[in-house]
Structures are given as structure tokens and as C-alpha cells.
């Protein structure tokens, strides 16, 4: 599913529509009544981790984006280029192997916020494996399906605005929430990200690759970022955090923030980010890469790539390698 940098890009696609009123709506969503959006004004757009939040108010409500949204508009203005021309669809199929698809779809429900309690002003979007947002264009089929049909993807929601233009949302769970219960302290791309809280989580005795995917502490950090930063920090994915030196944990956290920021910057500039270990058979130094499905017992397991030579096992005090059951 799209990770934090991709969802930030989705938010930037919605920003030109802030203050505009919904004139027509459609889509295949059965979780909400799309007609409820008619004549509402798109008031605000925010991101928390892997979730996009849109606030709608009565058309006579106040106008104007938030300070954070204004800053994001300025950032995307610097990075705009003809490479994406104001229209974006992040193709998760390029970022995730096919054998992860069924796992991703099952896992998506576990990352939906707990605030899906009922009607409210905020519409929350949690994107699936091929989830995306497109502005002023619809997604088209790139190849035939298994039955040989060339069918265009069906958007979950389409919003047409009075001033012209539309937004289309694909492969996502949508629900109303009465308030925005996002904690920016856990969002790796937020200026309010709390390093102390993150370091405390990393120092727990759990395998470090499990902790990194815990959205309570690393909201927006997904499987691609996990694999890449563990390689950059030269840490074996199954190393218990409690066996790592504080300096190693600090370095890993620096890698997480820097890699996520670089990925977002590349997206804004229409560039691809070169992965060093994710889905690779060899690391940049030419070593053979190991691949395994790792995750807590009874929990969700993710495909993981690591280099045994660049990311050696860490041994406990009794001389045995760290083991996980």
C-alpha cells in the first residue's frame, strides 16, 4: 500500500481544490453515501501516516487552508515539473511485488484508524495496494485482465467541483470521522515528530523490523522504507532493539527520517528513488541478498530483504545469535 511519502503527494493533489464546493459526486463506495457530499465545501486536507483526511463543511462555512497546507503548497510549487504536470497516480505495482498483494489487502484493515465511529466532518481515506489519487483525469487500464478484458479501474469516489476540475480516489477504504485524531508526534514526515518517543520504542527487546512497522510510533513508515533504512544502517532485521547501542538507534532513526524526506522530495520533482535492497538479488556491494517473510507470531508478516554480510546478526551476551520465535 502507499507509504507516507506517497500519501503526502496525494494530499498535495487535493490542495488546489480547497475552498471549492462539490457540484457532483460519484463512485463505487458502499461505505459512505456519496450524495452526502453534494454542495459541501472542501475545507481542509491533512495527512497522518498512511491516511488522508479531507474536511467538508457547509458551503457557507469559512474559507482558507491551514498553515501546514499553505507550507505544503509552497513546497510542491518548488518541485513541480513537466514530469507529472499536476496529475499524479502513484503506481504501487512498481513498489510492491505481486506476491505481497494478497498480504497487503489483508493488512490494510489493521492500519485503519480507530476513529471510524460514525458521521462527522472529516472523510478518512486509507489506501490499498494499488490505491491512488488523480486530479482532473481518470485512471486507464494498462493491460487486459485475466479474462482478456480491457476495463478501466473504477474509482471508489469522484468529486466534481463548481469551479471546474475533479478528484478521483482509487482502491481505498473511506469512512466519516467526527474529529481528526491524528498524533503528529508519531508521523515520520511531520515537523512535530517526537524522536524521544521513537527511540524508546526502538530500544524495546522486540526485533527491530517489527517495531519499525508499528504505526503507533512510526506512522507512515511501510515495508519499503523498513527494508531500505535497515540496510542503510547496516542492521539485521531480526536484531532485538535492546541489543543495539544508543548511537546505532540514533543512526537508524536518522536514516528513517532522511530516506522518507528524500522519497517525498523525489516524488515532488517527478523522480524515482533508487532502492538499494528492496526486491534486489544483490546489494550494492555485490553480495547475495536474503529474502524472508518476517513478523510477530500470530501477527502480520512482511517480505523482508537483507544482506547477511552488510547486516550481520547481533549476538547476545551469552554468545548466541538473537533468535525469534
Phi, psi and omega per residue, in radians:
X1 nan 2.717 3.134
X2 -0.999 2.387 3.131
X3 -1.655 -3.133 -3.022
X4 -0.819 -0.869 -3.127
X5 -1.035 -0.658 3.132
X6 -1.172 -0.731 -3.119
X7 -1.196 -0.573 3.027
X8 -1.061 -0.682 3.108
X9 -1.172 -0.669 3.063
X10 -1.009 -0.749 -3.139
X11 -1.050 -0.709 -3.125
X12 -1.137 -0.501 3.085
X13 -1.210 -0.483 -3.141
X14 -1.452 -0.343 -2.998
X15 -1.061 -0.619 3.117
X16 -1.126 -0.269 -3.093
X17 -1.677 -0.013 3.125
X18 -1.076 2.373 -3.116
X19 1.558 -0.144 -3.127
X20 -1.603 2.712 -3.075
X21 -1.787 2.392 3.123
X22 -1.252 2.134 -3.130
X23 -1.765 -0.468 -3.108
X24 -2.698 2.520 -3.096
X25 -2.428 2.731 3.120
X26 -2.908 -3.031 -3.139
X27 2.232 3.006 -3.034
X28 -1.698 0.050 -3.068
X29 -1.081 2.362 3.058
X30 -1.941 -0.044 -3.129
X31 -1.426 -0.426 3.106
X32 -2.302 2.799 3.005
X33 -1.571 1.835 -3.032
X34 -1.083 -0.415 3.130
X35 -1.152 -0.363 3.116
X36 -1.132 -0.308 -3.105
X37 -1.488 -0.195 -3.101
X38 -1.077 2.318 3.092
X39 1.224 0.198 3.037
X40 -1.598 2.663 3.129
X41 -1.722 2.342 3.042
X42 -1.341 1.878 -2.978
X43 -1.617 -0.675 -3.028
X44 -2.660 2.757 3.111
X45 -2.459 2.177 -3.122
X46 -2.432 2.791 3.128
X47 -2.193 2.422 2.934
X48 -2.347 1.913 -3.130
X49 1.081 -2.023 -3.107
X50 -1.765 0.198 -3.100
X51 -2.002 2.382 3.068
X52 -1.813 2.329 3.138
X53 -2.083 2.255 3.049
X54 -2.074 2.279 3.124
X55 -1.763 2.297 3.113
X56 -2.090 2.408 3.119
X57 -2.306 2.926 3.056
X58 -1.016 2.584 -3.026
X59 -1.025 -0.442 -3.130
X60 -1.498 0.085 -3.113
X61 -1.254 3.020 -3.114
X62 -1.174 2.720 -3.118
X63 -1.885 2.973 2.964
X64 1.932 2.333 3.112
X65 -1.348 2.873 3.085
X66 -1.315 2.956 3.130
X67 -1.108 -0.667 3.132
X68 -1.133 -0.707 3.138
X69 -1.144 -0.672 3.100
X70 -1.057 -0.733 3.123
X71 -1.134 -0.690 3.128
X72 -1.152 -0.645 3.098
X73 -1.053 -0.732 3.137
X74 -1.123 -0.647 -3.128
X75 -1.180 -0.768 -3.135
X76 -1.216 -0.520 3.112
X77 -1.100 -0.618 3.119
X78 -1.219 -0.579 -3.024
X79 -1.668 -0.099 -3.088
X80 -1.107 2.462 3.088
X81 -2.641 2.995 -3.132
X82 -1.202 -0.162 -3.128
X83 -1.084 -0.537 3.109
X84 -2.264 -0.224 2.933
X85 0.944 0.517 3.105
X86 1.481 -0.037 3.136
X87 -2.132 2.294 -3.029
X88 -2.423 2.378 2.863
X89 -2.387 2.017 3.116
X90 -1.381 2.083 -3.057
X91 -1.558 1.725 -3.123
X92 -1.137 -0.352 3.138
X93 -1.133 -0.396 3.097
X94 -1.463 -0.292 -3.062
X95 -1.813 -0.232 -3.076
X96 -2.280 2.384 3.087
X97 -1.218 2.729 -3.105
X98 -1.091 -0.574 -3.096
X99 -1.298 -0.028 3.030
X100 -1.687 -0.157 -2.993
X101 -1.014 -0.883 -3.095
X102 -1.144 -0.625 3.111
X103 -1.146 -0.728 -3.124
X104 -1.070 -0.762 -3.102
X105 -1.131 -0.662 3.101
X106 -1.212 -0.623 -3.053
X107 -1.333 -0.391 -3.022
X108 -1.013 -0.586 -3.109
X109 -1.202 -0.450 -3.101
X110 -1.319 -0.249 -3.121
X111 -1.874 0.077 3.058
X112 -1.245 2.314 -3.103
X113 -1.018 2.726 -3.110
X114 -1.416 0.065 -3.057
X115 -1.641 0.390 -3.122
X116 -1.483 0.962 -3.000
X117 -1.590 -0.265 3.124
X118 2.752 -2.924 -3.068
X119 -1.017 2.621 3.103
X120 -3.034 -2.929 -3.123
X121 -1.573 -0.304 -3.059
X122 -1.763 2.323 3.048
X123 -1.842 2.102 -3.087
X124 -1.763 2.333 3.112
X125 -2.029 2.158 3.033
X126 -2.077 2.032 -2.950
X127 -1.535 2.472 3.081
X128 -1.491 -2.920 -3.020
X129 -0.977 -0.756 3.140
X130 -1.872 0.465 -3.120
X131 -1.148 2.555 -3.135
X132 -2.838 2.934 3.008
X133 -2.228 2.388 3.079
X134 -2.232 2.501 3.138
X135 -1.962 2.135 3.052
X136 1.097 0.402 3.027
X137 -2.803 2.702 3.119
X138 -1.843 2.687 3.100
X139 -1.265 2.461 3.125
X140 -2.041 2.627 3.140
X141 -1.108 2.319 3.104
X142 -1.653 -0.327 3.116
X143 -2.780 2.937 3.139
X144 -1.305 2.646 3.082
X145 -1.400 -3.033 -3.059
X146 -1.101 -0.427 3.125
X147 -1.588 0.043 3.121
X148 1.500 0.135 -3.132
X149 -1.560 2.473 3.053
X150 -1.725 1.509 -3.122
X151 -1.904 2.242 3.101
X152 -1.207 2.538 3.071
X153 -1.008 2.498 3.128
X154 -1.648 2.127 3.141
X155 -1.184 2.509 3.078
X156 -1.267 -0.557 3.124
X157 -2.657 2.404 3.031
X158 -2.243 2.258 3.128
X159 -2.100 2.035 3.041
X160 -1.713 2.417 -3.067
X161 -1.945 2.685 -3.059
X162 -1.048 -0.602 -3.099
X163 -1.465 0.131 -3.137
X164 1.710 2.688 3.138
X165 1.573 2.858 -3.133
X166 -2.683 2.816 3.054
X167 -2.079 2.410 3.104
X168 -2.168 2.306 -3.090
X169 -2.035 2.230 -3.064
X170 -2.049 2.542 3.014
X171 0.767 1.178 -3.121
X172 -2.581 2.666 2.989
X173 -1.570 2.388 -3.090
X174 -2.236 2.352 3.022
X175 -2.685 2.719 3.076
X176 -1.463 2.555 3.005
X177 -2.423 2.545 -3.021
X178 -1.339 -0.378 3.135
X179 -2.648 2.799 3.134
X180 -1.562 1.796 -3.081
X181 -1.711 0.800 -3.117
X182 -1.620 2.422 3.109
X183 -1.895 1.767 -3.105
X184 -1.108 -0.292 -3.130
X185 -1.126 -0.380 -3.140
X186 -1.782 -0.048 -3.097
X187 -1.511 2.033 -3.036
X188 -1.142 -0.305 3.131
X189 -1.810 0.113 3.126
X190 -1.592 2.536 3.075
X191 -1.181 -0.262 3.139
X192 -1.693 0.174 3.133
X193 -0.979 2.287 -3.031
X194 -1.692 1.788 -3.104
X195 -1.123 -0.698 -3.116
X196 -1.055 -0.770 3.110
X197 -1.100 -0.709 3.133
X198 -1.164 -0.719 -3.140
X199 -1.152 -0.654 3.081
X200 -1.067 -0.723 3.131
X201 -1.159 -0.730 -3.119
X202 -1.153 -0.488 -3.078
X203 -1.430 0.010 3.112
X204 -1.186 2.800 -3.115
X205 -1.275 0.011 3.129
X206 -1.267 2.674 3.033
X207 -0.954 2.390 -3.003
X208 -1.099 -0.538 -3.127
X209 -1.250 -0.400 3.066
X210 -1.293 -0.794 -3.072
X211 -1.095 -0.678 -3.083
X212 -1.089 -0.467 -3.128
X213 -1.632 0.069 3.103
X214 -1.354 1.874 -3.037
X215 -1.192 -0.197 3.062
X216 -1.186 -0.479 -3.096
X217 -2.030 -0.416 -3.090
X218 -2.337 1.125 -3.109
X219 -1.164 2.213 -3.122
X220 1.725 -0.244 3.134
X221 -1.480 2.099 -3.096
X222 -2.047 -2.918 -2.988
X223 -1.156 -0.633 3.115
X224 -1.125 -0.876 -3.138
X225 -1.058 -0.740 3.137
X226 -0.966 -0.902 -3.110
X227 -1.082 -0.777 -3.069
X228 -1.165 -0.773 -3.054
X229 -1.288 -0.530 3.060
X230 -1.146 -0.639 3.072
X231 -1.206 -0.785 -3.139
X232 -1.045 -0.620 -3.135
X233 -1.535 -0.058 3.130
X234 1.041 0.784 -3.116
X235 -2.055 2.278 3.075
X236 -1.158 2.369 -3.030
X237 -1.068 -0.475 -3.096
X238 -1.647 0.164 3.114
X239 -1.189 2.175 3.041
X240 -1.111 2.356 -3.105
X241 -1.025 -0.514 -3.107
X242 -1.205 -0.274 3.118
X243 -1.590 -0.087 -3.112
X244 -1.620 2.494 3.097
X245 -1.204 2.633 3.106
X246 -0.936 -0.626 3.133
X247 -1.156 -0.608 3.102
X248 -1.193 -0.679 3.108
X249 -1.159 -0.692 3.100
X250 -1.087 -0.761 -3.136
X251 -1.127 -0.727 3.115
X252 -1.075 -0.739 3.136
X253 -1.155 -0.672 3.066
X254 -1.052 -0.737 3.125
X255 -1.089 -0.707 -3.117
X256 -1.097 -0.821 -3.107
X257 -1.194 -0.772 -3.088
X258 -1.176 -0.781 -3.132
X259 -1.091 -0.762 -3.140
X260 -1.103 -0.728 3.129
X261 -1.152 -0.732 3.122
X262 -1.122 -0.687 3.139
X263 -1.113 -0.766 3.098
X264 -1.091 -0.780 3.137
X265 -1.038 -0.752 3.124
X266 -1.107 -0.669 3.107
X267 -1.105 -0.724 -3.130
X268 -1.154 -0.473 -3.135
X269 -1.668 0.054 3.138
X270 1.256 0.462 -3.131
X271 -1.932 2.672 3.047
X272 -1.577 2.613 3.085
X273 -1.721 2.251 -3.108
X274 -1.388 2.108 3.119
X275 -1.497 2.505 -3.103
X276 -1.720 -0.498 -3.064
X277 -2.282 -0.516 -3.062
X278 -1.115 2.113 -3.135
X279 1.114 0.370 -3.129
X280 -1.700 2.658 3.044
X281 -1.638 -0.405 3.077
X282 -2.347 2.590 3.062
X283 -1.401 2.990 -3.135
X284 -1.007 -0.370 3.121
X285 -1.586 0.041 3.087
X286 1.568 0.097 3.111
X287 -1.363 2.623 3.090
X288 -1.221 2.316 -3.102
X289 -1.643 2.401 3.057
X290 -1.568 2.636 3.133
X291 -2.353 2.300 3.125
X292 -2.674 2.827 3.089
X293 -1.751 1.903 -3.013
X294 -2.065 2.479 3.104
X295 3.076 2.883 -3.114
X296 -1.123 2.639 3.112
X297 -1.046 2.203 -3.126
X298 1.375 0.027 -3.131
X299 -1.983 -2.997 -3.098
X300 -1.359 2.354 -3.098
X301 -1.970 2.479 -3.058
X302 -2.159 2.568 3.051
X303 -1.133 2.329 -3.066
X304 -2.338 2.391 3.101
X305 -2.040 2.401 3.069
X306 -2.701 2.764 3.128
X307 -1.813 2.008 -3.111
X308 -1.053 -0.459 -3.129
X309 -1.476 -0.726 3.136
X310 -1.399 -0.434 -3.115
X311 -2.184 1.247 -3.061
X312 -1.201 2.728 3.079
X313 -1.128 2.573 3.079
X314 -1.755 2.296 -3.092
X315 -1.679 2.469 3.104
X316 -1.316 3.108 -3.082
X317 -1.075 -0.421 -3.121
X318 -1.573 0.112 3.070
X319 1.545 0.009 3.130
X320 -1.640 2.522 3.088
X321 -1.161 2.630 3.131
X322 -1.102 2.227 -3.134
X323 -2.061 2.630 -3.134
X324 -2.267 2.379 3.089
X325 -1.909 nan nan
